[in-house]
Amino acid sequence: LSRAVAWLTDAFAEVLRIPVRELEPAAPLEVYGADSLITMEVADRVERELGADIGPLPFLGGTIGSVAEVLAAAGKFAGDGTNAPPDSTGADRRAVDGDQAPAGVRDSAPVGQADRTAAEPALVPGGRSDARPGTPPNTRPPQPIAVIGMAGRFPGADSLDAFWENLRTGRRAVREVPEDRWTRSEHHDAPGRAPHRWGGFLDGVDLFDPRLFRISPREAERMDPQERLFLQCVWEALEDSGSTAEGLREGAGTADVGVFAGVSGSPYQQLSLERWGRGHREAPPSGTWSVANRVSHVYRFGGPSIAVDTVCSSSLTALHLACESLRSGECAAAVAGGVSLVLHPSHHLALSAAAMLSSDGRGRAFSADGDGIVTGEGVGAVVLKPLEAALRDGDRVHGVLLASGINTNSSAGAYATPDRDAQHRLIRGVLDRAGLSPGDVQYVEAASAGSPLADPLEAMALGEAYGPESGLYVGSVKPAVGHLEAASGMAQLTKVLLQLRYGRLAPTLDCDPPHPAVAESGLRPVRAETPWTR
């Protein structure tokens, strides 16, 4: 056991850049700032150098001593040197254990973990989002919200009809980086890691008709493509609702129409700064706030206009805020959605450096073979009204949102580490608010994307919330299109609404062999197109 402790101490000291003498085997790893990215890096080293595939779960809430016991139980560091690690003494150890720690600090943005902080409608109560426990079961459920219009563009699909056909038939829309984004010479991967060249990309993201929206060509050139895409998507969602912007405004009366857009970061601004550095002195593109404000201006919507950045949960948080605004009377109708584009290679570089990307371009949700996510792009929007108003106005109703909620992983310990207890409280709380019991739910569209840490924790949370005997159907859109980050919630919601429309559950790709946590939680990944009898 002492050899395992010594090896792990060296490994954490090197990754954390903390002298060995300052690490206590009995101290919680979180006190040293060992977040999920750091524990993943050490777990990867354990597998690579020791041949021990213990995964990241033993590190959660653990200590160096407790992880060493797991290694010892796996037969490592036993007997006369079998499975012994390389010599960790000498110059390398002295360099870490010197009088002064190496200069610099770790600076890694936990992009892929952010959808552990999300908003989730009760229509899909277990999708990866953490929401505040709702009202007690005896409290009157909140006002139901109707989805009366929807639109979206997702990888491999410029329309929702094409999107459904891809989902139904199990078509994978992940591909290599298009040449019009960046060249291979511009794409420098993280040192020591294989190049990651895959993603779910949209076509024609530069195409835009400015005159249709009363925008000058000059101004359109300065607009972030994410802003232009979302503006067009809202147009299509309004068309799907059978209404016009004017009709929606008139129906809303003095309460007016709100706009809530999920968007995280602006790669177009990065490109603009590079042009500035090359001598092109031009006005920078507008910020992400304009994604929502532009819609409000063009369509003359006078209600709340809010751009939401909670990274991967952005579009579901926007959806939650829109529902709450409708229930409070701040607006009488609302548009909610999200958009995300990958326009700069630095995004792949950051995720690759954090060891968050799949090794072969496949995000294996629910699978024991999952080793990372695949990025993706998309845009989606829904038009919302209180159900009572939608029925009164004769609107077509795609689905009803009974309740939603948000919270965060603040009690998980290490920063960016998913918290299955928070997710469990979210699910049960939103079910309570909606007036539902776990047995009322037949299907959950999860946020599983292939993460070896987050996916099993989500499965455990779902099993605890719905019961290991539930036989609950679960699915994930992400293996088919990639993780769309700020727009991922719209892909999830749209998939569920389409499944409701057609009465079929679409298959989840690459979910075998199932992770033990999935089997133990009683979950049933949808492996083939399945009738949904309600």
Disulfide bonds with the S-S distance in Angstrom:
none
